Amino acid sequence: MGGVLFRDAEVDGTRRVDVRVAQGVVLEVGPGLARAGEDEVVACAGRALLPGLCDHHVHLLALAAAGRSVRCGPPEVRDAAALKTALRAAAPGSDGWIRGVGYAESVAGLLDAGGLDAFRADVPVRVQHRSGALWILNTAAVRAAGLVAGDDPGIERDGAGEPTGRLWRADGWLRSRLPDADDGSALAKVGGSLTRYGITSVTDATPDLASGAVARLAQARASGALPQHVRLLGAREPLPEGMSAGPEKIVIADSALPTPEELATRIAAAHEAGRPVAVHCVTYAALVLLLIAFDTTGVRVGDRIEHAALVPADLLDRIRRLGLRVVTQPGFLADRGDDYLRDVPPTDHPDLYRCATLLEAGIPVALSSDAPYGPLDPWLVMHAAVRRRARSGAVVGPAERIPARRALDAYLAPADDPGGPARRIVPGLPADLVLLRAPLADALAALPDNPVVGAWFAGPTPTCGTLAPFH
């Protein structure tokens, strides 16, 4: 028969039972199940067994690249002197470039090519803003990438038409000008990190994925380097096995807001093609613009707001009536909460990364990381949703706190139904399972500690995806 028999596992945080898994699904759940030829028996001793977690908004290739990048922003780098030290100590990668990530203006102000030259000028350097929306290139990188002749609208130019070294949402264009520095090991590291956190499914939210990017992800899936099920917002069917297309990603860029008519045209085109949309929406202006566009197009089941970083209370009922769902990232509060408290007007603090009031209004909410731009660890994100504490200990929007079990459920919703009912271990459930080191109540009380000791991925023979001991 094959498969796995989990002995004496705590299920749903309430009962201790045995769980039989084979052929990629949960077959039986109940006390005292007899062994029936399973390849493995796992003694759980009352520890919690959960469905695998789903990160509903992550950027896999950017996360892989971040692992070979220099940190250029808080908390590691907080001022210009530290930035100079970090960049001058960095060795160029195999492509001859230095790649930096996480930059914030609080470190050294608004940088352009000349400003970045002051920190490192002898080799091409590109530094990504922590928002992910902006790349800053030094002069050597401007020349190497051919920005002088480049025609991408994201290339910022001065009054004389010369490139400033700042590229807005021009990732695809820049990537086409760079040699590939990834030997394949970076995605394997991403897969390992996701597994250690108990994440068995991800939704990649990168827009407009090129065929080469999809091929890299498919190769990592096929080799087992990336064992997670992958849903792509930036690609269309057909896709390789283990990958599927989700809603179509649309970015409302605050640096160049579309008109309501332009946005409505894009949404309508996706709907006509049979796809819902997932719309990047961070500011008040972007949210209002989106709701106006939906008034024109109507809403398709599955339409979702990504981030919803600022949501005024008077729009909650409108979002609910439209039938939209929200995929948000309270982990940013733990990572950048002090910056928000300093830079966002106090009257807007209650609107930051809402959770509780969205749920109270009847709006489905899913939690996610937005990694590498936010913290990947789902247990830290859950803790941020529960406590809403910045690094200093200050609380950002205490009225938006949610219970730990509700935060977990927001990671247990299916990839194709973010914010929907949490999956439970019942017969027929795909056998992506996670074992914790303690009963569920104890694990949630210990947040943000990662409680995962093992993860299995569905298949004809369930595959254990961790090196942690179980017996």
C-alpha positions in Angstrom: 0.0 0.0 0.0 2.8 2.5 0.9 2.0 5.8 2.5 2.4 7.1 6.1 0.5 6.3 9.3 0.6 9.2 11.8 0.0 7.8 15.3 -1.6 9.8 18.1 -1.6 13.1 16.3 -3.5 16.1 17.6 -6.0 17.2 14.9 -7.9 20.5 14.8 -6.3 21.4 18.2 -9.0 19.3 19.9 -8.6 15.5 19.5 -5.9 12.9 19.3 -6.3 10.4 16.5 -4.4 8.4 13.9 -4.2 9.7 10.3 -3.6 7.4 7.4 -2.1 8.8 4.2 -1.5 7.1 0.8 -1.7 8.0 -2.9 -1.4 11.7 -2.2 -4.5 12.0 0.0 -5.7 11.5 3.6 -7.5 8.1 3.6 -8.6 7.7 7.2 -8.8 9.7 10.4 -9.7 8.0 13.7 -8.4 6.3 16.8 -6.5 3.0 16.8 -6.1 2.6 13.1 -4.4 -0.7 12.2 -1.2 -0.6 10.2 -2.0 -1.5 6.5 1.4 -1.8 4.8 2.5 1.8 5.3 6.1 2.6 4.5 6.4 4.8 7.5 4.8 5.2 10.9 5.3 8.5 12.6 4.8 8.6 16.4 3.3 12.0 17.0 2.7 11.7 20.8 0.0 14.3 20.9 1.8 16.8 18.7 -0.3 18.9 16.3 -0.7 17.7 12.7 -1.8 20.4 10.3 -2.5 20.8 6.6 0.5 22.5 5.0 0.5 26.3 5.1 0.0 28.4 2.0 1.9 31.7 1.4 -0.7 33.5 -0.7 1.7 36.3 -1.9 5.4 35.7 -2.4 8.1 36.4 -5.1 10.1 33.2 -5.6 12.8 34.4 -8.0 13.3 37.6 -6.2 13.5 35.6 -3.0 16.1 33.4 -4.6 18.1 36.4 -5.8 17.9 38.0 -2.3 19.9 35.2 -0.9 22.9 36.3 -2.9 22.5 40.0 -2.4 23.9 42.6 -0.1 21.6 44.0 2.5 21.5 47.8 2.0 18.7 48.8 4.4 17.4 48.4 8.0 17.8 46.7 10.3 21.3 45.6 9.0 22.2 49.0 7.4 20.9 52.2 9.0 23.1 55.0 7.7 25.4 56.1 4.9 28.5 54.9 6.6 27.1 51.4 7.1 26.0 51.4 3.4 29.5 52.3 2.3 31.0 49.6 4.4 28.5 47.0 3.1 29.0 47.8 -0.6 32.8 48.1 -0.5 33.1 44.8 1.3 30.9 43.0 -1.2 32.4 40.8 -3.9 30.8 40.9 -7.4 28.8 37.9 -8.3 29.6 35.6 -11.2 27.9 38.1 -13.5 30.4 40.8 -12.4 27.7 42.9 -10.7 27.0 43.7 -7.0 23.3 43.3 -6.2 21.9 45.1 -3.2 18.4 44.9 -1.7 16.3 46.5 1.0 17.3 50.1 0.6 15.3 52.8 2.3 15.7 56.6 2.0 16.3 56.8 5.8 19.8 55.3 5.1 21.2 57.9 2.7 18.4 59.8 1.1 17.2 59.7 -2.5 19.9 58.0 -4.5 20.6 58.2 -8.2 23.6 56.9 -10.2 25.9 59.7 -9.0 24.8 59.2 -5.4 25.4 55.5 -5.6 28.9 56.1 -7.1 29.9 57.6 -3.8 29.5 54.2 -2.1 30.9 52.0 -4.9 31.9 53.0 -8.4 34.5 50.5 -9.6 32.0 47.8 -10.7 28.4 47.7 -11.8 26.1 48.0 -8.7 22.3 47.8 -8.6 20.4 48.4 -5.4 16.7 47.6 -5.0 14.4 49.8 -2.9 12.7 47.8 -0.2 9.4 48.4 -1.9 10.5 46.3 -4.8 9.3 49.1 -7.2 12.6 50.8 -7.8 16.2 49.9 -8.9 19.0 52.3 -8.5 22.1 51.8 -10.7 25.5 53.3 -10.4 27.2 54.8 -13.4 29.1 51.6 -14.3 25.8 49.7 -14.2 24.0 52.4 -16.3 26.7 51.8 -19.0 26.7 48.0 -18.6 22.9 47.8 -18.9 22.7 50.2 -21.8 20.3 52.6 -20.1 21.5 55.5 -22.3 19.8 53.9 -25.3 17.1 52.1 -23.4 13.5 52.9 -24.2 11.6 51.3 -21.4 9.2 53.8 -19.9 10.4 52.8 -16.4 13.8 54.4 -17.0 13.8 57.7 -15.2 15.5 60.5 -17.2 16.6 64.0 -16.3 15.6 67.2 -18.1 18.3 66.6 -20.7 17.0 63.1 -21.4 19.9 61.3 -19.7 19.1 58.3 -17.5 19.3 59.1 -13.7 20.1 55.5 -12.8 16.6 55.0 -11.3 14.3 52.4 -12.9 10.7 52.2 -11.9 9.0 48.8 -12.2 11.4 47.9 -15.1 12.5 44.5 -13.7 11.8 42.6 -16.9 13.7 45.1 -19.0 16.7 45.1 -16.6 16.7 41.3 -16.3 16.9 41.1 -20.1 20.2 43.1 -20.0 21.9 41.0 -17.3 23.7 37.7 -17.5 22.0 34.9 -15.5 23.9 34.5 -12.2 21.8 31.7 -10.8 23.2 28.2 -10.9 19.9 26.7 -9.7 21.0 26.3 -6.1 19.2 29.5 -5.0 15.7 28.2 -5.6 16.7 25.0 -3.7 17.5 27.2 -0.7 14.1 28.9 -1.1 12.4 25.5 -1.2 14.2 24.4 1.9 13.3 27.6 3.8 9.6 27.3 2.9 9.6 23.6 4.0 11.2 24.4 7.3 8.4 26.9 8.0 5.7 24.3 7.0 4.8 26.0 3.8 3.7 23.4 1.2 2.0 25.8 -1.3 2.8 29.3 -2.6 1.3 31.9 -4.8 3.9 33.7 -6.8 2.7 37.3 -7.2 5.3 38.5 -9.7 3.5 40.2 -12.7 4.2 39.3 -16.3 6.6 36.4 -15.8 8.7 35.8 -18.9 8.8 32.3 -20.3 12.4 31.9 -19.1 11.3 32.6 -15.5 8.4 30.1 -15.7 10.9 27.5 -17.1 13.3 28.1 -14.1 10.5 27.6 -11.7 9.2 24.5 -13.5 12.7 23.0 -13.6 13.1 23.6 -9.8 9.7 21.9 -9.3 10.5 18.9 -11.5 13.9 18.3 -9.8 12.4 18.5 -6.3 14.5 21.6 -5.4 11.2 23.5 -5.0 8.8 20.9 -3.7 6.0 23.4 -3.0 2.9 23.5 -5.2 3.2 26.8 -7.2 0.4 29.1 -8.3 1.4 31.9 -10.6 -0.3 35.3 -10.9 2.0 36.4 -13.7 1.5 33.5 -16.2 -1.3 31.8 -18.1 -2.2 28.2 -18.6 -1.1 25.7 -19.8 1.7 25.3 -17.2 3.9 22.4 -16.2 2.7 19.8 -13.7 2.6 21.1 -10.1 2.0 24.7 -11.3 -1.2 26.5 -12.0 -2.3 30.0 -13.0 -4.2 32.1 -10.5 -5.8 35.5 -11.0 -4.1 37.9 -13.3 -1.7 40.3 -11.5 -2.3 44.0 -12.1 0.0 46.6 -10.5 -1.4 50.1 -9.8 1.9 51.9 -9.8 1.7 55.0 -7.5 4.5 56.6 -9.6 2.2 56.5 -12.7 -1.4 56.0 -11.7 -3.6 54.9 -14.6 -7.0 56.5 -15.3 -10.1 54.7 -14.1 -10.9 53.9 -17.7 -7.4 52.4 -18.3 -7.6 50.2 -15.2 -11.2 49.1 -16.0 -10.0 48.1 -19.5 -7.3 45.8 -18.1 -9.7 44.3 -15.5 -12.4 43.7 -18.2 -9.9 42.0 -20.5 -8.8 39.6 -17.8 -12.4 38.8 -16.9 -13.3 38.2 -20.6 -10.4 35.8 -20.7 -12.0 33.9 -17.8 -9.5 35.1 -15.1 -10.2 37.1 -11.9 -7.6 39.7 -11.1 -5.2 40.3 -8.2 -4.5 44.0 -8.0 -1.5 45.5 -6.2 -3.0 48.3 -4.1 -1.0 50.2 -1.5 -2.2 53.8 -1.2 -5.5 55.4 -0.6 -5.5 56.8 -4.2 -4.9 53.3 -5.6 -7.7 51.8 -3.6 -10.2 54.4 -4.6 -9.2 54.1 -8.2 -9.6 50.3 -8.1 -13.1 50.5 -6.5 -14.2 53.0 -9.2 -12.9 50.6 -11.9 -14.8 47.7 -10.3 -17.9 49.8 -10.4 -17.5 49.8 -14.1 -16.4 46.2 -14.8 -18.2 44.4 -12.0 -16.4 41.7 -9.9 -15.6 38.2 -10.9 -15.4 35.4 -8.2 -11.7 35.4 -7.0 -11.0 39.0 -7.6 -8.6 40.1 -4.8 -6.8 43.2 -3.4 -3.1 42.6 -2.8 -1.6 44.4 0.2 -4.4 46.8 1.1 -1.8 48.7 3.1 -4.1 51.6 3.8 -7.8 51.1 4.0 -10.1 53.8 5.4 -13.0 52.6 7.5 -15.6 54.2 5.3 -14.6 51.9 2.4 -14.9 48.7 4.3 -18.6 48.2 3.4 -18.0 49.0 -0.2 -15.3 46.4 -0.5 -17.6 43.9 1.2 -20.5 44.7 -1.1 -18.3 44.3 -4.2 -17.4 40.8 -2.9 -13.6 41.4 -2.9 -11.1 39.5 -0.8 -7.9 40.9 0.7 -4.4 39.3 0.7 -2.4 41.3 3.2 1.0 41.3 5.0 0.9 42.3 8.7 4.5 41.1 8.8 5.5 44.6 7.5 4.4 46.0 10.9 7.1 43.9 12.7 9.6 44.8 10.0 8.8 48.4 9.3 6.3 49.5 11.9 8.5 52.2 13.4 8.9 53.7 10.0 5.2 53.8 9.5 4.6 55.4 12.9 7.2 58.0 12.0 6.3 58.7 8.3 2.6 58.0 8.0 0.3 60.7 9.5 -1.1 59.7 12.9 -4.7 60.0 11.6 -3.9 57.2 9.2 -2.3 54.8 11.6 -5.6 52.9 12.2 -5.8 52.2 8.5 -2.5 50.4 8.2 -2.7 46.7 7.3 -6.1 46.1 8.7 -7.1 42.6 9.8 -9.7 42.6 12.5 -12.0 45.2 11.0 -11.8 43.6 7.5 -13.0 40.3 9.0 -15.7 42.0 11.1 -17.0 43.6 7.9 -17.3 40.2 6.3 -14.3 40.6 3.9 -12.3 37.4 3.4 -8.7 37.9 4.5 -5.6 35.8 3.7 -2.2 36.4 5.2 1.1 36.2 3.3 4.7 37.4 3.3 5.4 39.4 0.1 8.9 37.9 0.6 11.6 39.0 0.0 10.1 42.5 0.6 8.5 41.3 3.8 9.6 38.6 6.3 9.1 35.1 4.9 8.5 33.3 8.3 4.7 32.7 8.5 4.9 32.3 12.3 6.4 35.8 12.6 3.6 37.1 10.3 1.0 35.4 12.5 2.6 36.9 15.6 2.5 40.4 13.9 -1.2 39.9 13.2 -1.8 39.0 16.8 0.5 41.6 18.5 1.0 44.3 15.8 4.3 45.3 17.5 7.0 47.2 15.7 10.7 46.5 16.5 10.6 49.2 19.2 7.7 47.5 20.9 5.2 50.2 19.8 1.8 48.9 18.8 0.5 49.8 15.3 -3.3 49.8 15.2 -4.2 47.8 18.3 -7.8 47.5 17.2 -6.7 45.4 14.3 -5.3 42.5 16.4 -6.7 39.1 15.7 -6.6 35.8 17.7 -3.7 33.5 16.9 -6.0 30.7 15.7 -7.6 33.1 13.2 -4.1 34.1 12.0 -3.2 30.5 11.4 -6.5 29.8 9.6 -5.5 32.7 7.2 -2.5 30.6 6.2 -4.6 27.4 6.0 -7.0 28.6 3.3 -6.5 26.9 -0.1 -4.3 28.6 -2.7 -7.3 28.9 -5.0 -9.5 30.4 -2.2 -7.4 32.9 -0.1 -9.5 34.0 2.8 -11.8 31.1 2.5 -12.4 28.3 5.0 -9.3 26.8 6.5 -8.5 23.3 5.4 -8.9 20.6 8.0 -7.5 17.1 8.1 -10.3 14.9 6.8 -10.5 12.0 4.4 -9.9 13.2 0.8 -7.6 16.1 1.8 -4.5 16.3 -0.3 -1.7 15.0 1.9 0.4 18.1 2.3 0.9 17.9 6.0 2.9 19.6 8.7 3.9 18.2 12.2 4.5 20.6 15.0 6.7 20.0 18.1 3.8 20.6 20.5 0.0 20.6 20.7 -1.5 23.5 18.7 -2.4 25.7 21.7 1.2 25.5 23.0 2.6 26.2 19.5 0.4 29.3 19.1 1.2 30.5 22.6 4.9 30.4 21.7 4.6 32.6 18.6 6.8 33.8 16.8 8.8 30.6 17.4 8.7 28.3 14.4 7.2 25.0 15.8 7.5 22.9 12.6 9.5 19.6 12.9 8.3 17.9 9.7 6.5 18.5 6.4 5.2 16.0 3.9 4.2 16.7 0.3 1.3 14.9 -1.5 2.2 12.3 -4.1 1.8 8.6 -4.8 4.5 8.2 -2.0 4.3 11.1 0.5 7.7 12.8 0.6 9.1 14.1 3.9 10.6 17.5 3.3 12.7 18.1 6.3 15.8 16.6 8.0 14.4 17.1 11.5 14.1 13.9 13.6 10.6 12.6 14.2 10.9 9.5 16.4 
